[in-house]
Amino acid sequence: MKLIYVTLNDNKEAEAIGQKLLKQKLANCVNFFPITCIYNYEDKITQEPEIVMLIKTVDDKYDEVKNLIQSELKYDNFIGQIKVEKVNENFEKWLCSVVK
């Protein structure tokens, strides 16, 4: 199992991307929630709200997930894959039944 951590601008983006990921069976579940981000971009420090999306998927779906997200956005954002060392069996069975 993998988690893909994504930063987005707002809930509307997260909901639209989440729906597409689920419809295309690239994930079995997504979570998104607000955070505050401070970043240095083009030598300017900025603080603003962001949305974090956590995408639950199987090992080999990163490129498909990344490509879908990038096709929806017109700005640079973070898309990172995190390996999950352990997960409960029932969740993993559900995940593998949805994402082939």
Biopython code that builds the backbone (N, CA, C, O; Angstrom):
import numpy as np
from Bio.PDB.StructureBuilder import StructureBuilder

atoms = [
    (1, "MET", "N", (0.842, -1.182, 0.000)),
    (1, "MET", "CA", (0.000, 0.000, 0.000)),
    (1, "MET", "C", (0.878, 1.232, 0.000)),
    (1, "MET", "O", (1.963, 1.240, 0.581)),
    (2, "LYS", "N", (0.399, 2.270, -0.656)),
    (2, "LYS", "CA", (1.076, 3.561, -0.670)),
    (2, "LYS", "C", (0.079, 4.660, -0.315)),
    (2, "LYS", "O", (-1.115, 4.561, -0.598)),
    (3, "LEU", "N", (0.603, 5.704, 0.310)),
    (3, "LEU", "CA", (-0.123, 6.958, 0.485)),
    (3, "LEU", "C", (0.513, 7.961, -0.449)),
    (3, "LEU", "O", (1.739, 8.026, -0.547)),
    (4, "ILE", "N", (-0.286, 8.730, -1.125)),
    (4, "ILE", "CA", (0.235, 9.828, -1.924)),
    (4, "ILE", "C", (-0.255, 11.112, -1.279)),
    (4, "ILE", "O", (-1.456, 11.336, -1.125)),
    (5, "TYR", "N", (0.703, 11.947, -0.904)),
    (5, "TYR", "CA", (0.473, 13.213, -0.195)),
    (5, "TYR", "C", (0.514, 14.322, -1.237)),
    (5, "TYR", "O", (1.488, 14.460, -1.977)),
    (6, "VAL", "N", (-0.554, 15.107, -1.286)),
    (6, "VAL", "CA", (-0.688, 16.144, -2.315)),
    (6, "VAL", "C", (-1.102, 17.448, -1.649)),
    (6, "VAL", "O", (-1.922, 17.443, -0.731)),
    (7, "THR", "N", (-0.542, 18.565, -2.103)),
    (7, "THR", "CA", (-0.993, 19.871, -1.644)),
    (7, "THR", "C", (-1.798, 20.535, -2.762)),
    (7, "THR", "O", (-1.426, 20.489, -3.935)),
    (8, "LEU", "N", (-2.902, 21.148, -2.366)),
    (8, "LEU", "CA", (-3.830, 21.786, -3.309)),
    (8, "LEU", "C", (-4.250, 23.152, -2.775)),
    (8, "LEU", "O", (-3.984, 23.490, -1.622)),
    (9, "ASN", "N", (-4.906, 23.925, -3.626)),
    (9, "ASN", "CA", (-5.326, 25.273, -3.241)),
    (9, "ASN", "C", (-6.594, 25.310, -2.391)),
    (9, "ASN", "O", (-6.686, 26.109, -1.459)),
    (10, "ASP", "N", (-7.573, 24.455, -2.701)),
    (10, "ASP", "CA", (-8.853, 24.572, -1.995)),
    (10, "ASP", "C", (-9.632, 23.257, -2.022)),
    (10, "ASP", "O", (-9.266, 22.311, -2.720)),
    (11, "ASN", "N", (-10.715, 23.225, -1.243)),
    (11, "ASN", "CA", (-11.559, 22.037, -1.146)),
    (11, "ASN", "C", (-12.178, 21.657, -2.482)),
    (11, "ASN", "O", (-12.343, 20.472, -2.772)),
    (12, "LYS", "N", (-12.520, 22.644, -3.296)),
    (12, "LYS", "CA", (-13.145, 22.365, -4.590)),
    (12, "LYS", "C", (-12.211, 21.536, -5.478)),
    (12, "LYS", "O", (-12.639, 20.564, -6.100)),
    (13, "GLU", "N", (-10.938, 21.926, -5.531)),
    (13, "GLU", "CA", (-9.943, 21.143, -6.273)),
    (13, "GLU", "C", (-9.827, 19.734, -5.708)),
    (13, "GLU", "O", (-9.832, 18.757, -6.457)),
    (14, "ALA", "N", (-9.722, 19.631, -4.386)),
    (14, "ALA", "CA", (-9.558, 18.328, -3.740)),
    (14, "ALA", "C", (-10.752, 17.423, -4.021)),
    (14, "ALA", "O", (-10.581, 16.238, -4.308)),
    (15, "GLU", "N", (-11.940, 17.968, -3.939)),
    (15, "GLU", "CA", (-13.130, 17.155, -4.191)),
    (15, "GLU", "C", (-13.178, 16.682, -5.642)),
    (15, "GLU", "O", (-13.472, 15.514, -5.900)),
    (16, "ALA", "N", (-12.896, 17.569, -6.585)),
    (16, "ALA", "CA", (-12.922, 17.202, -8.003)),
    (16, "ALA", "C", (-11.871, 16.137, -8.313)),
    (16, "ALA", "O", (-12.165, 15.157, -8.998)),
    (17, "ILE", "N", (-10.660, 16.322, -7.820)),
    (17, "ILE", "CA", (-9.596, 15.352, -8.060)),
    (17, "ILE", "C", (-9.920, 14.031, -7.359)),
    (17, "ILE", "O", (-9.735, 12.959, -7.934)),
    (18, "GLY", "N", (-10.396, 14.108, -6.137)),
    (18, "GLY", "CA", (-10.765, 12.893, -5.399)),
    (18, "GLY", "C", (-11.820, 12.084, -6.123)),
    (18, "GLY", "O", (-11.709, 10.863, -6.224)),
    (19, "GLN", "N", (-12.844, 12.756, -6.629)),
    (19, "GLN", "CA", (-13.902, 12.055, -7.377)),
    (19, "GLN", "C", (-13.332, 11.345, -8.601)),
    (19, "GLN", "O", (-13.695, 10.202, -8.882)),
    (20, "LYS", "N", (-12.440, 12.016, -9.330)),
    (20, "LYS", "CA", (-11.842, 11.405, -10.530)),
    (20, "LYS", "C", (-10.970, 10.207, -10.168)),
    (20, "LYS", "O", (-11.010, 9.179, -10.844)),
    (21, "LEU", "N", (-10.187, 10.338, -9.105)),
    (21, "LEU", "CA", (-9.350, 9.221, -8.677)),
    (21, "LEU", "C", (-10.196, 7.999, -8.329)),
    (21, "LEU", "O", (-9.842, 6.875, -8.683)),
    (22, "LEU", "N", (-11.308, 8.219, -7.639)),
    (22, "LEU", "CA", (-12.174, 7.112, -7.242)),
    (22, "LEU", "C", (-12.896, 6.520, -8.448)),
    (22, "LEU", "O", (-13.001, 5.299, -8.565)),
    (23, "LYS", "N", (-13.387, 7.358, -9.333)),
    (23, "LYS", "CA", (-14.092, 6.860, -10.522)),
    (23, "LYS", "C", (-13.173, 6.064, -11.431)),
    (23, "LYS", "O", (-13.605, 5.095, -12.056)),
    (24, "GLN", "N", (-11.901, 6.465, -11.511)),
    (24, "GLN", "CA", (-10.943, 5.742, -12.346)),
    (24, "GLN", "C", (-10.272, 4.580, -11.605)),
    (24, "GLN", "O", (-9.379, 3.920, -12.136)),
    (25, "LYS", "N", (-10.719, 4.348, -10.374)),
    (25, "LYS", "CA", (-10.212, 3.258, -9.533)),
    (25, "LYS", "C", (-8.696, 3.313, -9.344)),
    (25, "LYS", "O", (-8.011, 2.291, -9.348)),
    (26, "LEU", "N", (-8.201, 4.530, -9.180)),
    (26, "LEU", "CA", (-6.793, 4.735, -8.854)),
    (26, "LEU", "C", (-6.583, 4.794, -7.339)),
    (26, "LEU", "O", (-5.445, 4.787, -6.868)),
    (27, "ALA", "N", (-7.665, 4.852, -6.590)),
    (27, "ALA", "CA", (-7.634, 4.883, -5.126)),
    (27, "ALA", "C", (-8.942, 4.282, -4.627)),
    (27, "ALA", "O", (-9.933, 4.224, -5.356)),
    (28, "ASN", "N", (-8.930, 3.838, -3.377)),
    (28, "ASN", "CA", (-10.182, 3.392, -2.780)),
    (28, "ASN", "C", (-10.721, 4.418, -1.792)),
    (28, "ASN", "O", (-11.872, 4.335, -1.365)),
    (29, "CYS", "N", (-9.868, 5.400, -1.426)),
    (29, "CYS", "CA", (-10.273, 6.387, -0.428)),
    (29, "CYS", "C", (-9.323, 7.579, -0.512)),
    (29, "CYS", "O", (-8.120, 7.408, -0.713)),
    (30, "VAL", "N", (-9.864, 8.781, -0.359)),
    (30, "VAL", "CA", (-9.038, 9.979, -0.250)),
    (30, "VAL", "C", (-9.525, 10.787, 0.946)),
    (30, "VAL", "O", (-10.712, 10.784, 1.270)),
    (31, "ASN", "N", (-8.607, 11.468, 1.587)),
    (31, "ASN", "CA", (-8.937, 12.395, 2.673)),
    (31, "ASN", "C", (-8.360, 13.742, 2.301)),
    (31, "ASN", "O", (-7.290, 13.814, 1.696)),
    (32, "PHE", "N", (-9.056, 14.814, 2.656)),
    (32, "PHE", "CA", (-8.464, 16.134, 2.474)),
    (32, "PHE", "C", (-8.875, 17.038, 3.617)),
    (32, "PHE", "O", (-9.980, 16.949, 4.153)),
    (33, "PHE", "N", (-7.936, 17.922, 3.975)),
    (33, "PHE", "CA", (-8.149, 18.774, 5.140)),
    (33, "PHE", "C", (-7.291, 20.027, 5.023)),
    (33, "PHE", "O", (-6.272, 20.018, 4.333)),
    (34, "PRO", "N", (-7.695, 21.105, 5.693)),
    (34, "PRO", "CA", (-6.954, 22.378, 5.594)),
    (34, "PRO", "C", (-5.702, 22.382, 6.465)),
    (34, "PRO", "O", (-5.664, 21.782, 7.539)),
    (35, "ILE", "N", (-4.678, 23.079, 5.965)),
    (35, "ILE", "CA", (-3.450, 23.323, 6.717)),
    (35, "ILE", "C", (-3.007, 24.761, 6.435)),
    (35, "ILE", "O", (-3.587, 25.440, 5.587)),
    (36, "THR", "N", (-2.002, 25.206, 7.132)),
    (36, "THR", "CA", (-1.348, 26.470, 6.822)),
    (36, "THR", "C", (0.042, 26.152, 6.302)),
    (36, "THR", "O", (0.758, 25.336, 6.882)),
    (37, "CYS", "N", (0.417, 26.791, 5.219)),
    (37, "CYS", "CA", (1.704, 26.530, 4.580)),
    (37, "CYS", "C", (2.533, 27.813, 4.553)),
    (37, "CYS", "O", (2.025, 28.884, 4.223)),
    (38, "ILE", "N", (3.805, 27.692, 4.900)),
    (38, "ILE", "CA", (4.774, 28.783, 4.741)),
    (38, "ILE", "C", (5.831, 28.258, 3.791)),
    (38, "ILE", "O", (6.416, 27.202, 4.028)),
    (39, "TYR", "N", (6.075, 28.988, 2.721)),
    (39, "TYR", "CA", (7.021, 28.497, 1.719)),
    (39, "TYR", "C", (7.823, 29.636, 1.108)),
    (39, "TYR", "O", (7.427, 30.800, 1.153)),
    (40, "ASN", "N", (8.961, 29.265, 0.537)),
    (40, "ASN", "CA", (9.836, 30.202, -0.155)),
    (40, "ASN", "C", (9.767, 29.876, -1.640)),
    (40, "ASN", "O", (10.245, 28.826, -2.068)),
    (41, "TYR", "N", (9.178, 30.764, -2.423)),
    (41, "TYR", "CA", (9.029, 30.563, -3.864)),
    (41, "TYR", "C", (9.518, 31.813, -4.576)),
    (41, "TYR", "O", (9.032, 32.916, -4.328)),
    (42, "GLU", "N", (10.487, 31.623, -5.465)),
    (42, "GLU", "CA", (11.103, 32.733, -6.197)),
    (42, "GLU", "C", (11.613, 33.800, -5.230)),
    (42, "GLU", "O", (11.445, 35.000, -5.449)),
    (43, "ASP", "N", (12.250, 33.320, -4.140)),
    (43, "ASP", "CA", (12.892, 34.142, -3.113)),
    (43, "ASP", "C", (11.918, 35.041, -2.349)),
    (43, "ASP", "O", (12.308, 36.086, -1.828)),
    (44, "LYS", "N", (10.662, 34.630, -2.288)),
    (44, "LYS", "CA", (9.668, 35.360, -1.504)),
    (44, "LYS", "C", (9.023, 34.381, -0.520)),
    (44, "LYS", "O", (8.543, 33.321, -0.922)),
    (45, "ILE", "N", (9.013, 34.737, 0.767)),
    (45, "ILE", "CA", (8.394, 33.897, 1.782)),
    (45, "ILE", "C", (6.924, 34.278, 1.903)),
    (45, "ILE", "O", (6.571, 35.441, 2.104)),
    (46, "THR", "N", (6.085, 33.261, 1.774)),
    (46, "THR", "CA", (4.635, 33.460, 1.769)),
    (46, "THR", "C", (3.994, 32.490, 2.753)),
    (46, "THR", "O", (4.457, 31.360, 2.910)),
    (47, "GLN", "N", (2.928, 32.933, 3.416)),
    (47, "GLN", "CA", (2.123, 32.069, 4.272)),
    (47, "GLN", "C", (0.696, 32.137, 3.781)),
    (47, "GLN", "O", (0.149, 33.222, 3.586)),
    (48, "GLU", "N", (0.087, 30.966, 3.578)),
    (48, "GLU", "CA", (-1.294, 30.929, 3.098)),
    (48, "GLU", "C", (-1.928, 29.584, 3.409)),
    (48, "GLU", "O", (-1.225, 28.617, 3.704)),
    (49, "PRO", "N", (-3.241, 29.517, 3.344)),
    (49, "PRO", "CA", (-3.916, 28.234, 3.566)),
    (49, "PRO", "C", (-3.729, 27.317, 2.369)),
    (49, "PRO", "O", (-3.602, 27.775, 1.233)),
    (50, "GLU", "N", (-3.715, 26.031, 2.635)),
    (50, "GLU", "CA", (-3.659, 25.006, 1.610)),
    (50, "GLU", "C", (-4.558, 23.853, 2.038)),
    (50, "GLU", "O", (-5.053, 23.810, 3.165)),
    (51, "ILE", "N", (-4.751, 22.936, 1.126)),
    (51, "ILE", "CA", (-5.458, 21.692, 1.410)),
    (51, "ILE", "C", (-4.471, 20.554, 1.192)),
    (51, "ILE", "O", (-3.767, 20.524, 0.183)),
    (52, "VAL", "N", (-4.419, 19.627, 2.129)),
    (52, "VAL", "CA", (-3.638, 18.404, 1.962)),
    (52, "VAL", "C", (-4.610, 17.298, 1.581)),
    (52, "VAL", "O", (-5.667, 17.140, 2.192)),
    (53, "MET", "N", (-4.237, 16.541, 0.568)),
    (53, "MET", "CA", (-5.006, 15.358, 0.186)),
    (53, "MET", "C", (-4.123, 14.140, 0.409)),
    (53, "MET", "O", (-2.966, 14.111, -0.012)),
    (54, "LEU", "N", (-4.682, 13.132, 1.077)),
    (54, "LEU", "CA", (-4.028, 11.841, 1.237)),
    (54, "LEU", "C", (-4.789, 10.834, 0.394)),
    (54, "LEU", "O", (-5.995, 10.649, 0.562)),
    (55, "ILE", "N", (-4.080, 10.191, -0.506)),
    (55, "ILE", "CA", (-4.674, 9.245, -1.434)),
    (55, "ILE", "C", (-4.173, 7.855, -1.066)),
    (55, "ILE", "O", (-2.966, 7.625, -0.983)),
    (56, "LYS", "N", (-5.096, 6.934, -0.846)),
    (56, "LYS", "CA", (-4.728, 5.561, -0.495)),
    (56, "LYS", "C", (-4.815, 4.715, -1.760)),
    (56, "LYS", "O", (-5.865, 4.628, -2.397)),
    (57, "THR", "N", (-3.678, 4.088, -2.114)),
    (57, "THR", "CA", (-3.612, 3.337, -3.357)),
    (57, "THR", "C", (-2.638, 2.174, -3.224)),
    (57, "THR", "O", (-2.067, 1.946, -2.158)),
    (58, "VAL", "N", (-2.456, 1.443, -4.317)),
    (58, "VAL", "CA", (-1.527, 0.311, -4.341)),
    (58, "VAL", "C", (-0.186, 0.765, -4.901)),
    (58, "VAL", "O", (-0.056, 1.881, -5.403)),
    (59, "ASP", "N", (0.803, -0.108, -4.810)),
    (59, "ASP", "CA", (2.195, 0.249, -5.063)),
    (59, "ASP", "C", (2.489, 0.878, -6.428)),
    (59, "ASP", "O", (3.313, 1.789, -6.506)),
    (60, "ASP", "N", (1.859, 0.433, -7.474)),
    (60, "ASP", "CA", (2.286, 0.853, -8.815)),
    (60, "ASP", "C", (1.430, 1.942, -9.459)),
    (60, "ASP", "O", (1.489, 2.110, -10.677)),
    (61, "LYS", "N", (0.649, 2.676, -8.697)),
    (61, "LYS", "CA", (-0.275, 3.659, -9.274)),
    (61, "LYS", "C", (0.220, 5.105, -9.219)),
    (61, "LYS", "O", (-0.485, 6.010, -9.665)),
    (62, "TYR", "N", (1.433, 5.341, -8.675)),
    (62, "TYR", "CA", (1.905, 6.716, -8.503)),
    (62, "TYR", "C", (1.866, 7.524, -9.801)),
    (62, "TYR", "O", (1.320, 8.627, -9.821)),
    (63, "ASP", "N", (2.428, 6.998, -10.867)),
    (63, "ASP", "CA", (2.503, 7.769, -12.117)),
    (63, "ASP", "C", (1.117, 8.126, -12.648)),
    (63, "ASP", "O", (0.906, 9.247, -13.110)),
    (64, "GLU", "N", (0.179, 7.196, -12.589)),
    (64, "GLU", "CA", (-1.181, 7.486, -13.057)),
    (64, "GLU", "C", (-1.848, 8.550, -12.190)),
    (64, "GLU", "O", (-2.508, 9.452, -12.705)),
    (65, "VAL", "N", (-1.676, 8.443, -10.880)),
    (65, "VAL", "CA", (-2.244, 9.437, -9.959)),
    (65, "VAL", "C", (-1.615, 10.801, -10.218)),
    (65, "VAL", "O", (-2.322, 11.802, -10.331)),
    (66, "LYS", "N", (-0.285, 10.844, -10.312)),
    (66, "LYS", "CA", (0.427, 12.110, -10.556)),
    (66, "LYS", "C", (-0.041, 12.749, -11.867)),
    (66, "LYS", "O", (-0.300, 13.951, -11.912)),
    (67, "ASN", "N", (-0.146, 11.961, -12.913)),
    (67, "ASN", "CA", (-0.568, 12.502, -14.211)),
    (67, "ASN", "C", (-1.982, 13.051, -14.171)),
    (67, "ASN", "O", (-2.254, 14.098, -14.759)),
    (68, "LEU", "N", (-2.885, 12.365, -13.491)),
    (68, "LEU", "CA", (-4.259, 12.867, -13.358)),
    (68, "LEU", "C", (-4.265, 14.196, -12.614)),
    (68, "LEU", "O", (-4.912, 15.148, -13.050)),
    (69, "ILE", "N", (-3.549, 14.268, -11.493)),
    (69, "ILE", "CA", (-3.523, 15.505, -10.698)),
    (69, "ILE", "C", (-2.933, 16.650, -11.519)),
    (69, "ILE", "O", (-3.495, 17.744, -11.553)),
    (70, "GLN", "N", (-1.811, 16.404, -12.175)),
    (70, "GLN", "CA", (-1.168, 17.464, -12.951)),
    (70, "GLN", "C", (-2.028, 17.923, -14.122)),
    (70, "GLN", "O", (-1.931, 19.078, -14.537)),
    (71, "SER", "N", (-2.858, 17.054, -14.656)),
    (71, "SER", "CA", (-3.747, 17.458, -15.758)),
    (71, "SER", "C", (-4.852, 18.390, -15.272)),
    (71, "SER", "O", (-5.465, 19.094, -16.074)),
    (72, "GLU", "N", (-5.111, 18.400, -13.965)),
    (72, "GLU", "CA", (-6.172, 19.222, -13.382)),
    (72, "GLU", "C", (-5.672, 20.584, -12.895)),
    (72, "GLU", "O", (-6.479, 21.481, -12.650)),
    (73, "LEU", "N", (-4.343, 20.753, -12.748)),
    (73, "LEU", "CA", (-3.790, 21.950, -12.119)),
    (73, "LEU", "C", (-2.937, 22.752, -13.086)),
    (73, "LEU", "O", (-2.373, 22.212, -14.038)),
    (74, "LYS", "N", (-2.852, 24.045, -12.827)),
    (74, "LYS", "CA", (-2.032, 24.933, -13.640)),
    (74, "LYS", "C", (-0.934, 25.594, -12.802)),
    (74, "LYS", "O", (-0.462, 26.677, -13.147)),
    (75, "TYR", "N", (-0.533, 24.959, -11.719)),
    (75, "TYR", "CA", (0.514, 25.502, -10.847)),
    (75, "TYR", "C", (1.360, 24.350, -10.320)),
    (75, "TYR", "O", (0.954, 23.190, -10.384)),
    (76, "ASP", "N", (2.541, 24.681, -9.797)),
    (76, "ASP", "CA", (3.414, 23.680, -9.192)),
    (76, "ASP", "C", (2.869, 23.307, -7.824)),
    (76, "ASP", "O", (2.528, 24.180, -7.025)),
    (77, "ASN", "N", (2.787, 22.029, -7.558)),
    (77, "ASN", "CA", (2.372, 21.577, -6.238)),
    (77, "ASN", "C", (3.156, 20.333, -5.873)),
    (77, "ASN", "O", (3.857, 19.768, -6.712)),
    (78, "PHE", "N", (3.043, 19.909, -4.639)),
    (78, "PHE", "CA", (3.760, 18.733, -4.162)),
    (78, "PHE", "C", (2.895, 17.499, -4.349)),
    (78, "PHE", "O", (1.723, 17.486, -3.973)),
    (79, "ILE", "N", (3.485, 16.459, -4.936)),
    (79, "ILE", "CA", (2.846, 15.150, -5.054)),
    (79, "ILE", "C", (3.916, 14.142, -4.641)),
    (79, "ILE", "O", (4.851, 13.893, -5.402)),
    (80, "GLY", "N", (3.793, 13.567, -3.464)),
    (80, "GLY", "CA", (4.817, 12.659, -2.959)),
    (80, "GLY", "C", (4.241, 11.336, -2.514)),
    (80, "GLY", "O", (3.163, 11.279, -1.924)),
    (81, "GLN", "N", (4.965, 10.279, -2.801)),
    (81, "GLN", "CA", (4.532, 8.940, -2.427)),
    (81, "GLN", "C", (5.185, 8.525, -1.119)),
    (81, "GLN", "O", (6.387, 8.715, -0.931)),
    (82, "ILE", "N", (4.396, 7.960, -0.219)),
    (82, "ILE", "CA", (4.868, 7.504, 1.086)),
    (82, "ILE", "C", (4.562, 6.017, 1.201)),
    (82, "ILE", "O", (3.416, 5.601, 1.035)),
    (83, "LYS", "N", (5.575, 5.224, 1.481)),
    (83, "LYS", "CA", (5.370, 3.789, 1.659)),
    (83, "LYS", "C", (4.765, 3.528, 3.029)),
    (83, "LYS", "O", (5.235, 4.060, 4.035)),
    (84, "VAL", "N", (3.741, 2.721, 3.063)),
    (84, "VAL", "CA", (3.099, 2.316, 4.314)),
    (84, "VAL", "C", (3.669, 0.951, 4.682)),
    (84, "VAL", "O", (3.502, -0.017, 3.940)),
    (85, "GLU", "N", (4.329, 0.878, 5.807)),
    (85, "GLU", "CA", (4.969, -0.373, 6.232)),
    (85, "GLU", "C", (3.958, -1.425, 6.675)),
    (85, "GLU", "O", (4.118, -2.611, 6.385)),
    (86, "LYS", "N", (2.923, -0.989, 7.375)),
    (86, "LYS", "CA", (1.918, -1.926, 7.881)),
    (86, "LYS", "C", (0.540, -1.301, 7.748)),
    (86, "LYS", "O", (0.369, -0.091, 7.896)),
    (87, "VAL", "N", (-0.434, -2.149, 7.467)),
    (87, "VAL", "CA", (-1.828, -1.708, 7.388)),
    (87, "VAL", "C", (-2.707, -2.881, 7.824)),
    (87, "VAL", "O", (-2.356, -4.042, 7.615)),
    (88, "ASN", "N", (-3.849, -2.566, 8.428)),
    (88, "ASN", "CA", (-4.724, -3.647, 8.865)),
    (88, "ASN", "C", (-5.268, -4.426, 7.660)),
    (88, "ASN", "O", (-5.525, -3.852, 6.602)),
    (89, "GLU", "N", (-5.437, -5.734, 7.836)),
    (89, "GLU", "CA", (-5.789, -6.634, 6.742)),
    (89, "GLU", "C", (-7.098, -6.278, 6.058)),
    (89, "GLU", "O", (-7.186, -6.322, 4.831)),
    (90, "ASN", "N", (-8.113, -5.926, 6.833)),
    (90, "ASN", "CA", (-9.417, -5.618, 6.227)),
    (90, "ASN", "C", (-9.335, -4.410, 5.304)),
    (90, "ASN", "O", (-9.961, -4.395, 4.244)),
    (91, "PHE", "N", (-8.566, -3.397, 5.699)),
    (91, "PHE", "CA", (-8.419, -2.228, 4.831)),
    (91, "PHE", "C", (-7.668, -2.609, 3.562)),
    (91, "PHE", "O", (-8.052, -2.213, 2.462)),
    (92, "GLU", "N", (-6.601, -3.376, 3.719)),
    (92, "GLU", "CA", (-5.815, -3.773, 2.547)),
    (92, "GLU", "C", (-6.636, -4.614, 1.573)),
    (92, "GLU", "O", (-6.495, -4.465, 0.359)),
    (93, "LYS", "N", (-7.486, -5.490, 2.088)),
    (93, "LYS", "CA", (-8.378, -6.277, 1.224)),
    (93, "LYS", "C", (-9.321, -5.365, 0.457)),
    (93, "LYS", "O", (-9.533, -5.558, -0.740)),
    (94, "TRP", "N", (-9.888, -4.375, 1.133)),
    (94, "TRP", "CA", (-10.787, -3.419, 0.470)),
    (94, "TRP", "C", (-10.034, -2.664, -0.611)),
    (94, "TRP", "O", (-10.509, -2.540, -1.740)),
    (95, "LEU", "N", (-8.849, -2.157, -0.258)),
    (95, "LEU", "CA", (-8.028, -1.427, -1.222)),
    (95, "LEU", "C", (-7.771, -2.268, -2.468)),
    (95, "LEU", "O", (-7.984, -1.806, -3.589)),
    (96, "CYS", "N", (-7.323, -3.477, -2.273)),
    (96, "CYS", "CA", (-6.973, -4.332, -3.421)),
    (96, "CYS", "C", (-8.197, -4.785, -4.213)),
    (96, "CYS", "O", (-8.081, -5.131, -5.388)),
    (97, "SER", "N", (-9.363, -4.785, -3.580)),
    (97, "SER", "CA", (-10.589, -5.139, -4.322)),
    (97, "SER", "C", (-11.055, -3.994, -5.224)),
    (97, "SER", "O", (-11.753, -4.228, -6.211)),
    (98, "VAL", "N", (-10.673, -2.764, -4.892)),
    (98, "VAL", "CA", (-11.074, -1.600, -5.681)),
    (98, "VAL", "C", (-10.010, -1.233, -6.709)),
    (98, "VAL", "O", (-10.317, -1.028, -7.883)),
    (99, "VAL", "N", (-8.761, -1.151, -6.264)),
    (99, "VAL", "CA", (-7.661, -0.712, -7.138)),
    (99, "VAL", "C", (-6.925, -1.956, -7.608)),
    (99, "VAL", "O", (-6.302, -2.657, -6.811)),
    (100, "LYS", "N", (-6.998, -2.220, -8.876)),
    (100, "LYS", "CA", (-6.372, -3.440, -9.442)),
    (100, "LYS", "C", (-5.017, -3.113, -10.018)),
    (100, "LYS", "O", (-4.337, -3.998, -10.537)),
]
sb = StructureBuilder()
sb.init_structure("model")
sb.init_model(0)
sb.init_chain("A")
sb.init_seg("    ")
for serial, (resi, resn, name, xyz) in enumerate(atoms, 1):
    if name == "N":
        sb.init_residue(resn, " ", resi, " ")
    sb.init_atom(name, np.array(xyz, "f"), 0.0, 1.0, " ", f" {name:<3s}", serial, name[0])
structure = sb.get_structure()
